[in-house]
Amino acid sequence: MYYEQSGYGPDVVLVHGWGSHGGVWADIARELSMDFRVTVPDLPGHGRSRDYLPPAYTPEALAEETGRGLSGPAVWVGWSMGGLVALAAAQRRPQAVTRLVLVGATPKYVQSTDWPHALSPMVLEQFARNLEQDYVGTLERFLTLQMAAGEDRAVLRRLRDEMFRYGEPPTAALQAGLRLLKEEDRRAMLSQVATPALVIHGGRDRLAPVGAARFLAEHLPRARLEIVAGAGHAPFLSHPALFLEKLKGFIHG
């Protein structure tokens, strides 16, 4: 699995989301590397790890793969699907996660009778079907879903450029990731995560509605919530200065 490391100091790992790769964190990693040793992986099947898939594509397996690139305990920052990976790391190996930061994250990506803060199951099912018929168009629609109405289109361009920077993500990896998003429900385990946590969420996130962030903050025992007003699913891209301020304040606090 591919990793990039930069800087010196306490360890921070930045975990990207579905269909992306570590390059989406480039600006944040550059700023953090002035004070921290920053590790940025490309998750299996993504970016420069595109040719490798573990036998099981679960948050636990991805957390284990990510942890192999770290020399010791670290602050884990997970965006979107990466939030599930960071949560799994904090639950399974709490001694290895000094602080937990969840960005645009949710414990459950699909709606159910007791969970309205999510996408309809049909949305992910349709993405999975359409990947086989209209690969690029399906990924473009997913990227558009990450944008808040009226948000700077430069954010969408950045997400698009990063998604295809190292070639088209393999369909097998994307399908495995969609199955993960469809099947995972981490709500019951949140009370087991004693790590100090920060939940940073766009106030206009359409992929993971803000109600999911409030649930995380209420059910993680040591969490606090920061809502970025006007932001969509990627507040670290649309509001980088504010994101860094909140992140550094939490790490140093």
N, C-alpha and C positions, 0 to 999 in steps of 0.2 A: 504494500500500500504506500502511496506517495504522501510525503509530508514536506512542508517548508518550515524552517525555523529562522527566527531573527531576534536580535536584541539580547539583553542580559537582565537578570533580576528574577523575581517570583514568576512561576510558570502560569501561563494563560493558554488555553486551547480554544480555538474558534471552529465550530462544527457547522457546516453549511446544510442546506435543505435539499429536497428532492429535485433532481434534474440539474442541479447547479454543481459547483466545485469550489475549492478553497479560494480561488481568485476573486470571488464575490466579496471577500473580506479584505481585499488588498489595502484600501485606504485606512480602514480601522486598524489592521495589523501594523501598518507603517507608523501610525501614531502611538499605538501601545508599545511598540518595540523600543521606544525611548526610555521606558521605565520597567519593562517586563521582558521575559523570554517568551516569545509568542510561537506557538506551534499551530500550523494550519494544515489539516489533512484534506486530501481528496478521498471521500468515502468510496468504498468498493463500487465499481461500475460507473464512476463519475470522474470527469477530468482526466488526470494523468494516472488514475487507478482504474481506467475504463475496462481494462482487460482482465480484471480480477473480481470474482464474486465468491464470497464465502459459502459454504454448504447451506447455512441457515441465514436468511436475510431478516434478522430481528433486531430490535434496539439493543438487546444484550450483546449479540454478536458484533454489531457495529461499534458498540462501546468498547468491547474487548480489543477489536482491531485498532481503534483510535488510541487506546491506552498504551499500546505497544510503542508508540512514537514518543512517549513521555518518559522522563527520567525520574519523576517523583510526583508528589501531590500537586494539583493544579486547580486554578479557577476554570471551570468548564462553562463556555458560552455556547448555547445551541440555538440555532435559528430554525423555525418551522420543524421539519422532520428531524433536524439536528437537536431540537429540544427534547424529543423522545429519546434520542441517544444519550444526551446529557442526564436526563432523568434516570435512565437505566444505570448509568455509571454511578450516580449518587446513591441509588438504592442498593446496588450490588457491592460496591466498594467505597463506602462512605469515607474511609480514611484517605482515599486518593483524590477526593473532590473537596477542596478547601472552601469554595464558594460556588454557587450554581446561578447562572444567569440564563433565563429563558426569554427568547426574543420571537414574537409572533408565534408563540407555541400554544399548544392545546393538549389536554390529556386524551382527547377523542376527536377524530376528524370528521366523523359522520354522525348525522342526526339519529336519534332514537326517541322513543316515547318519553324518556326521562332526560333527554339531552338535546335542547334546541340550538345550542351555540355551535353550530357546525354546518357543513355542507350536506345536502341531500345525498343519500347513498347512490342515487342514480347518476350524480355528477361524476364521481370517481369511476363508476362502472362504465359510463360513456367515454371518459378519458381512456380507460383501458381498451375498450373496443376500437376507438378511433385511432389509437396509436398504430394499429396494424394497417389502417386504410389511408390516413392522412397524417403522417408522422409530424412534419414541420408545423402544419396548421394546428394540430392538437397542442403542441408545446407552446405555440404562440398564444392560443386561447388560455392556457394555464398561466402564462406570464401576465396577460391582461387582467386575469382574476386577482393577481397580487397587487394591483394598483387601486388606490382610492380615487374616486371621481374628482377630477380637477387636479390631481397630483402631477408634479413635473414629469413630462414625458421622457426626460433624460434618465429617470430611474428605470423606465421600461426598456430604453435602449441599452442601458448598462446590463440589466438582467439578460436581455437577448444576446448581447455580445459575449457575455461570460458563458452562457449556456453552450454556445457553439464554438468557443475559443479552441478547444482541443478536439474538434470533430463532433459528430452527432453522438450523443449519449446512447449506448447500446439499448435496444428495445428490451432485452431481458432484464437489465438492471432497472429500467424505468417501471416495467411491469412488477418486478419484485418490490420496488418501493411503493407502488400504488396498492399492492396487497397489504403491505405493512400499514399504510395509512388507513386502509379500509378496516383492518381487523383489530388494530390496537385500541385498548381502553385502559388507561393508567389511573383512572380516578380512585380506585380502591387502594392503591399503593401510596398515594401522596402523603398520607399521615406517617408513613415509615421513613420519610426523607427528612432527617434532622439538620441537614446542611443549611447554613444561611443562604437564602435565595432572593434574587431580584427578578421580577417579572416585568419586562419592558414590552409594551404592546401599542400598535397603532390604533388610534381611536376610531379609524374607519377601515379596519381590516375586514375584507370580505371573505377571505379564505379561512380565517380563524377568528370569528367575531369576538368582540371585546368581552362578552360574557364569559368566554372560556378563560381569559386572563384573570378576570375577577374570581372565578372558581379556583384557579391555581393559587392565587394569593390568599384566598380564604382557607384552603385545605392543606397547603404546605405549612408546617408548624412555625417556620422562622422566615416567612416571606414578606416582602413588601412589593407594592405595585406602582409602576410608573406608566401612565398613559401618555402617549405622544399624540396630541390633538392634531387632526388633519392627516396623519400618516396612514398608509396602507399596511401591507404585510411586511414591508422591509424598511422599518424606521431607521436602521443604521445607514441606509443609502439615501433616503429622502431627508433625514435630519441628522447628519453625521456629528455635528458639533454638540448638539443636545444629547445624542446617544452617548458620545464619549464622556461628556460631563457626568451623566448618570452612572455610567459603567465605572469610571475611575473613582467616583465618590463612594460607590458601593464597595469596590475592592479595597480601598484605603480605609474605609469606615470601621 
